[in-house]
Amino acid sequence: MILRKDQLEASLHEEKKLIETGRLKEDNPLDLSASFAKLCEACRRGDLKVCQEMVTEGANINARDQFDYTPLILASLCGHYEVVQLLLESGALCERDTFQGERCLYNALNDRIRNLLLSYDYSKSTDPLQPLASHITSLLTKDHPQTSDINVSSPHRSFNLHKFILSARSPYFRKKLTNAPDTTSWKLPPTIPPQAFDIALKYVYLGEIPNDVDGGPGTGYTEEEVLEGINKISKHLEISSLWQGILESADRRLARQNRTEEVERGRNQLEAWFRDNVVRHKIIVDSSKANDVKWDRDNDIFADVLLRADDVPDDDTPLVSGSQTPSTTTVPIGIPVGPTSVASVSSPSPTAPGKSTLYPAHRAMLIRSEYFHTMFSSSFIEAQESAHLRIIPVDCSPEVLELVLTFLYTEKADIPLLLAIDVLFAADLLFIEKLKAKAAMAISTLGNGAMPVLSDKVQEFRDLKGTIDSSGPSVEGQRTTNGTTASPFPPPERYDLDIYTTLRAAWTLRIPRLEEFSASFIAYRLESFIDDPEFVSLVEESAARIRKRQETDSIELVDDIRYYLSERFRLRMEDLGWDEMEEENEDKLGEGGEGVRGDGGWLEGDGKETAKREDGVDGKKVAESTLPVDVEMPNGAIRTLGGEVAGDEFAADALNYQILLGKIDALLERLKLDA
């Protein structure tokens, strides 16, 4: 419908009043906080690691800075495809019919980014919390596997519900179930229309408020009676936001905002309940006694299954004499631990026994995993009823299992880099594809940071090491015992990320994103890896992955490293202004002057190549490969990886690129591999 000018002005005036009173939020509010400024700067530079950290800390990715730029506009304008992808996957909006959305599309640096933005248009994309909300809502109609533990009935209808969801979302049910946790049924007051309670239940289960309240002829209740019933039940269950949402459902923008806020509120309520009940009531026992734990089915946190994760004990961990196992007097909500219910003193032992952690959980949330959904839908013993809760072992550490449970209950995946590989394998084991993707994203962002270049990394490594002694790794300009110059980068074991394990995991789990990241990580730090024996083994493994390999077949890892190596030095040349230098060279040659070649040599005015120029920086003679290492280099000169002295960064980069390519070829020749 096209509005008249007076109607449009009235609509905009009303919208402005709602924004001023705080009832309606701006899609892109002004944010002058330090954390948001840090996010914007990271988007300009393409720093994936900092972007991921700021998103995890809760920075508003849809806000705008003092120059009216959003993080998504900055990332797309500067051409950082991976950052744009990260922001979109984290909930950044690009709505075509809005000013900021059109601006973002118009300013995109290339068609690849523009197509990505279009694929995440608001009408096509989903809220990051929508999968959680959809699952919670589906529990109202899901009959198999059976997960409900309370029945709410009226004279005309009954509802199979879940105590933990009612307790988390409704203060009324929280108090009622705290006083009587063994309640299995509840009768609805006959004065409340079932349609009203149905709408209230969908709201509690994170469903959307319908436009039609389902009253009128043939329903037994008028629309006014249903609305009055909704008002009563919202007060009774202490969910006042339901009635507010009903009143504002006609305004599309307000309804969308209310929906987003309610899903966020619901997630926060579930997270608080998860922390206060599931995590708080985990128990740690000796692994040998874990299966003796008995947890009654009727319990205060409504758990219906126990998940077990075992620690791997350290060989040098001493056992403290007098340590106690959990007992009926110390474990919350009266959970006996079988024969170990009486605290006992253990005799001294050279090593501590292995420990197991048991997490109380709810099948209704576990079935978000296809692994658990199949388990509880089948005739396996884990799906059968028993007097005490079934204990289900999960092949991962307790820390990883807690991260998995946090994701299943809250959709949050704040995965630390040190656990990312373990979470990746656990998500693959449990068939949780979204968590698997988030773990891969954590590795490729937190483990990446801004890609270093050779000369920029020297000071960083010196700061890392403190002082360089004669026995330590060489840095740029220092010779090793064989006369070559060693890498200025830290050795592979000094990185926070084990890139070898990461690449092998990518191969095993078939994750192309991680394969590309691993090859890029190695290529940008190739000096550290090229002589490492494990890297050599990795190249051999990559070659062996091709079945019935022919001499003409390439090696995927080597091809990828060569590609990213060329990207590394190409970007380096662009950063240093190589294009401008080329134009300057052409002008000089046209005037009969001299110009520099990419390898550090020179071109005379007639275009003929000459040997590398000897009258170097500041008029001093600098002949490459001849300057002794103990002689002070001329101002501005740079020593390459091979130990030669280059007159400037352009010449050094050209030589280093050829040196690294030569090392790759030498490695392949030594392994007798054609690639």
N, C-alpha and C positions, 0 to 999 in steps of 0.2 A: 504494500500500500504506500502511495506517495503522499507525504504530508504537505499541507499548505505551509506557507512561510510562518504564519502566526502560530500554527500547531507545532512546528519545529522549534521555534523560539521558546514556546512555553515548555516543551519537553526538555530542551537544554537548560532552561532556567530551573526547572524542577530537579534535574540531575545535578546541577551545581549546588543547590541547597542541600541535597542528600549527601554530597561529598563534603560540604562544609560542616555539616552536623556529625559526620563520621559514620553515618548509616551505610553509605555506599563508598566502597574503596576504589581508588584509581587503579586501572590496570597496570600503569607504569608510574608509581609514586617516586618523588624525588628522594634520593638517598645520599646523604653526605657523610656516611659513616666511614671509618678507616677500613673496615673489612670489605665494604663494597668497592671502595677505591682500589683496594688491592686486587679484587676480582676483575675490575675493569682493566687494570694495568696488565694483568695476566692474559686477558683476552686480546689485548693489543699485541702482546709479544708472542702469543701462541704457547704459553706455558701451561701444558696440560696438568702437571702436578699441582701447581698452585690453584688452578681452577677447580680441580677435584677437591682439594682441601677446603676451599672457601664454600663450595656447594655443600660439603659434608658438615661444615660448621653452621650452616643455615642462612647464608647470605641470600638476599632476595634477588633471584636471577632475572626477574621481570621489572626491576626498578630502573631508574635512569639517573645519570650523574648531572653535575651542574651544567654540562654542555648539551644536555638532552639526548645523550647516547645510552642505550641499553647494552648489556654485555653481548647479547646476540648480534646487535648491529655492529659493534666493534669487531667481533670475531669474523663476521661475514665480510665486512669492509676490508679487513686486513688479510683475508684469504686463508684463515686457519680452519680447514675443513674438519679436523678431528675435534677442535674446541667447539665448533658449531654443533657437531654431532653430540658431544657430551652435554651441552646446554639443552638441546632439544630433548634428549633422553631424560634429562633431569626436570623437565616441565616448563622450559622456556616457551613462550607463546609467539607465534608468527601468524596472526590473523589478517588475511588479505584485506578485509573491509575496514581495517583501522589504520590510522595515520602511521603509527610505529611499525605495523606489519608491512604496509606498502613501502615504507622507507627502508626497511630491512631488505626486502626483495630487490628494490631498485639499486641499493648500494652494494649488493653482493659482488665480490670481485670477479667471479667467473660463473659459468653455467652449472658447473658441478655443485657448487654451494647453493645456487639458486634452486636447482632441482631438489636438493635435499630439504631446503626450507619449504618448498611447495608440498613435499611428501608429508611434512609435519604440520600442514595447515590445521587450524583449530578444529575444523569440521571433521578432519580425518584422524587427528591424534587423540590420545587418551590421557587423562590425568594420571600422574605417576601412582596415585593411590587407588585408581579405579580397579585394578585386579583384586586388591584386598577387599574393597567394598563389594565387588561382584560376587566374590566367594562367600562373604558373610551373608549377603542377601540370598544366595542360592541355597543356604542351609535351611531356609524356611520350607522349601519344597523338595529337598533331597531326602529320599527314603532309603537309599542304599549307597554305601553302608550306613547302618543305623548309628547315629551319634547323639541323638537327643536324650535328655535325662529329666525333663519335666513336661507335663501336659497341662495346658491352659484351655479350659472349655467354657462354652456358653450353651444355652439351650439349643442353638442351631448349628454350632461349629466348634471344632476343637483344633488346637495348635500344638505341635510337638516342638519344644523349644530347648534352649541350652542355658543352664544356670549361670555359667561363667560369663556369657555374653550379656544376659540380663543384669547380672551383678555389676559388670563393668560399665554398662551404659545407663542404668537407671538407679538413682539413689534409693528409691522405694524398694526395688527388688534386692538391692544390696543389704539393706537393713533387715528385710524379711528373711532372706536366705542365710544371713549371718546368725540370726536367732534360731532358725530351723533349717540347717543345711541338708537334712534328710527329706525335705519336702519333695514329693514327686508329682503333685497335682495342685491346681489352683482354679477355682471357679470364678468366672467373670460375672460381675454384678449384672442382673437382668435389665437394669435401666440403661445400660450402655449398648448402643447398636453394634452388632458384630463388625459392620463396615468400618466404624470408627476405630475399633480395636485393631482391625486388620491394617489400617493405615498407620496407626501408632507402632505396631510391630515392625512393619516394613521400615519405618523411620529408625527404630532402635537397631535394626539389622542393616543399617546404612543404605536403605533403598531410597529411591527418589519419591518426592511428594507428588501424587497424581494431580492432574488438572481437574479431573472429575471425581467427586467424592462418592459416587455410586449410590445416590439416593433418588427417590422419586417413585412413580407408579410401578408396582410389581416387585419392589424391594422390601416392602413392609415398613419403610421409614421414609420420611420426607428429607429433602436435602438439608433443611434447617435443623432437623433432629440429629442427622449425622454430624453436622458441623458442631452442634452443641455437645454431642458425645465426644468429638475430638478434643474440644476445649476442656471437658471434664477429665478425660483420660490423660491428657498432657499434664494437667495439674496433679492428678493422682499419682502418676509415675514420676513426677518432678522432672519433666522434659519440656520446659516452657518454650524452647526454640521451635518445637513442632508447631505450635499455634501461630507463632510469628511467621514461620515459613508458609503456612496455609494462607495467611493474610496477604503475603507478598508474592504469591505464586503467579499472579497475573503479569508482573513485571519481569520480562525475560532476563534482563541483566541482573536484577536483584535476586531472582530465583537461582541463576547460575552461581552467583557469589555465595548465596546461602548454602547451596549444595556443596560447594568447595569447602566452605568453612565447617560444615557439619561432618564431612568425611574426615577432614583434618582433626576435628575434635574427637570423633570416634576412634581414630587411630591413636591419638594421645591417651584416651581412656583405656584402650586395650593394652597399650604399652605400659601404662602405670600398673594396670592389673597384672600383667605378665611379670613385671619386675617385683611387685609386692608378693606374688603368690608362687609363680613357677620358679623363678631364679632364687628367690629368697628361701624356698623350701627344698632346694636341691640337697642331697646328702652325699657325703663322701665316706666310703668304706674300703676296707681291704678287698682287693679283687677276688680273693678266695672266698669271701663271705658275701659278695654282692648278690648272688642268687638266693641267699637266705633271707633277704629283706622281705618283709610282709607289710603291705600297705593296704588297708581296708578300702573296699570300693566306695563306701560311704565316708567321704572325707570333706573337710572344710573348704577345700579349693576345687572340688568337683573334678579332680583328675581321674581319667579312666585308663591310663597306661603309663608305664615308666620307661624312659629311654636311658640306656646305659652307655657310657663312653669310658674307656680305660686309658689311664696314664701309662706311659712307658717309663719305668723307674730308671733313674741314673745309677750306674754301678757304684759311684762313690758317695751316694746319699746315705748317711748314717741313720740308723734307727735309734731314736731317743728312748731310753729305757723308761717305762712308765707311760707310754703313749696310750690313748684310749680310743676305742671305736665308739661311734654314736650309740646311744642307749635310749630306752624309752623315756628317760627323765630329761634328756637334753635335746632330742629331736623334736621340732615343732609339730603340733597337732597330733601328738601321740603316735608316732610311726615306730613300731618295734623293729629291731634288726635281728630277727631270728635268735639263734643261740648266743649272739654277741650282745644281747640286750643288757647284760650286766657288765659293767666296766671291769676290765682286767688289766693286769700289768704284764707286758710282754717281756720275755727274757732278751737280754742283749743279743744282737745279731749283727754281722758285719755289713749287711745291706738292708734297706727298708723294703717291706713288701710292696707290690704294686697296688696302686689305688684306683678305684673306680668311682665315677660320679653318676648319680642317678637323678634324672630330671623328671618330675611329674608333668604330664602333658595331657592334651585333649585331642582325641581323634578328629574332632570337627575341624581343627586347624592343621593337623598333620596330613590330612587327605589332600591338601594343596599340593603335596608331593605325589607323583604318580606311583612311586614305590610303595608308599603307605596306603594309598587308595586301593591299589591292587591287593595288598596284604590284608586289609580289613574287609575287602569285598569278597574274599575267597573263603575256602574251608580250612585255611591254615590255623594252627593252634592259637596264633596270636589274635585271631579274630573271634575266638570262642570266649564265652563268659566264664568267669571263675570267681571264687570267693575273694581273692586278692588280685591286685593289679598285675597284669602280665609285664614281665621285664623283657624289653626288646633291645638287643645290643646293636649299636651303630659303629661301624668301623671308622672312627675318627677320634681325635682328642676331645676332652671336655670343652676346651676353649672354642674349637671349631663347631662342636654340636650346639653350643650356646649361641653362636653367630647364626647358625642355620635356624634354630628355633626363633630367634629374634626376627629373622626375615619372615618366617611363616606367620608369626603373630602380628607383626607390625609393618611389614614391607620395607623395613629399614635394613640397609646393608652397609654399615660403616666398617669396612674390612681393612684391617691393618696389613701393610705390605708383607710382614713376616708370616702371616697366616693365609695369604691369598691363594697360594698354590694348594694348600690343604683344603681350603674352602672350595676351590675349583673341583678337586677330586670328589669331595663329599657331595657337592651339588650334582655332579655327574652320576654318582652312585645312587642318589635318591631321585634322579630325574627331575630336578628343579632347574629348568632351563634359564629362567630369568636370573636366578642367583648365580648360575654359572656365567652368564653374560656379565653380571656386575663384578664378579671376581676377576674375569678377564679384563674388564675396564679398569679395575683397581690396579692390576699389574701394569697395564700399558700406560697408565697416567701417573700413579704414585711412583712407579719404578722408572719413569722416564725423565721428567723434568725437562728443562730446556736443553736441547741437544748441544753438547759442547763442540767447540772447534779447537784445533791444535794449540794455537798460541794463547787462547783464552784460558786453557786448562792448566797452564804451568803454575801460575801463582796459587790456584786453588789447591793443587796437590802439595805445593810447598807448605801452604797453611795447614793442610791436613796432616802432614808429617811433622811439622814443627821445624825441625832442622834436618838438613840432609847430611848424613854422615857418609863416610867412605864405604861402609858396608850396605847402605840403603840403596833403593832404586835410583837410577840416574834420572835426571830431568833434562829438559831441552838445553842443549849446549854442553852436556856432560857426556864423556865417552865411557863406554863399557870396556871390559878387558879385551874384547876382540876388535876394538877400534871403531865400532859403530856407535851411534847415539841411541840410547834407549828411550822408550816411550815416556812422555811427561804424565801420562795417565796412571792412576793407581792400578796395581795388579788385579786380576779378576776377583780374587778373594776379598778385596777391600770394598767391593760394592755391596750395598744393602740387598741387592737382588741377585740371586743365583740364576744367571741367564741360561746356563746349561740345563738346569732342572726345568726352567720355564719353557725352553724350546722343546725339550723331550715331552713335557706335559702337553704342549700344543700339538705335537705329532700324535701322541697317544689318544688325545681327546678330539682330534681333528678340529682345531680352532684356528682358522686362517688368520684372524686378527692378531693372535699371539705369535703366530709364525712370522708375520710381517714385522711385528714389533721387535721380536728377538733378533731378526736379521738386521733391522735398523739400529738397534742398540749396539750390536757387535760392530757394525760398519763404522759408526761414529766414534768408536773406541778401539778400532782394529789394532792399533799399536800394542794394546794391552793383551790381546787375545791371540795374535797370529802365531806366536811361538809357544803357546801353552799346550802341553800334551793333550789335555782334555778337549781343547778346540780341534786338534787334529783328529781325535776319536769321533768328534761330532761330525766333521766333514765326511769321514768314512761311513758313519751311520746314515747320513743323508744320501750318499751314493748308493748304499745298500737298500734303501727304501724303494728303489726302482726295480721292479721284478724283471728278470731276464734282461738285464742292462746291456745295451749295445755300446760300442765305442763312440758312436755319434750322440749318445744321450748326454744331456747336461746334468749338473748337480744343482738341485733346486736351491740349497742353502748358499752355495757359491754364487749362483746367478743373482740371488737377492742381495747378497753382500756387495757384489760389484755394482748393482743398481744404486743402492743407498750410498755407497762410497762416492759414486759420481755425483749424486745429489748433494752429498756433504760438501764437496769441493766446489760444485757449481754455486750453491748457496753462499759459500764463503766468498767466492769471487764477486757475487752480487753485493754482499755486505760491504766489501772493500771498494766498490765502485769500479769494477773491471771494465764495464761498458763505457764509462766516461774515459777511462785510460785508453781504450781502443780507439775511441774517436780522436783523442788527443794525438795518438800515434799516427793515425791516418793524416791528420793535419800536418804533422811534422814531416812525414815522408813526402807529402805533396810539395813541401817547401824545400826538399832536399836535405832534411835533417835526419835525425836518428830516432828509432823507436825500439821498444822492448818486446821481445818474444815471450810467449807463455812459459817457456822453460828457463827464462832468465837470460837468454841470449839477446842479441841486438840485430836490428835491421838498419842498413845504411839507406841513404836517401834514394839510391837507385833500386832498392828492394832486395838487394843481395844479402843473404845471411852471413854473419861473421861470427867468429868465436865469441864466447861470453865476454862482455866488456870487463877490462881489468881496472880501469880507473873508477873505483867504486865510490862508496859514500864519502863525502867530504874530501874528494880528490885523492883518497888513499888507494893504493893498489890492493885489490881483493881478487885473488884467483881461486875459484871454487875448488874444493877438495885438496887445497895445498896449505891452508892456514893451520898451523899446529894448534892443538886444543888448549895449550897453556898460554897462547898469545891472546892478548885482549882484542876482541873484535871491534871493528870500526862502529861508530855510532849509527844505529839503525839496521845493522846487519843481523841476520838470523841464521842459526845453524839448523840444518835439516836433520831428518831422522837418520840419514846415512852419514852424518858427520860433516857434510860440506857446508860452506858458508854461502848464503844467498844474499843478494844485495837488498831485497825487500820481501814483503810478505807474499806478493804475487809469485815471485820466482820460487820462494820456499814452498808454497802450496802446490805449484806445478810439479816440482821435484818430489815432494812427499807423496803426491798422488801416484806418480809413476813408481816410486819405491814400494808402496803398499800393493799396487797391482803386481809388481814383480815378485813380491813375497808370496802372494796368492798363487801365481804361476809356479814358483819354486816348490811350494807345498804340494801342489797337484802332481808335479813331476816326480817329487820324492815318493808320493803315494802311488805313482803309476796310474793316475786317473786322468782321463780326457774330459775337459769341461769347457 
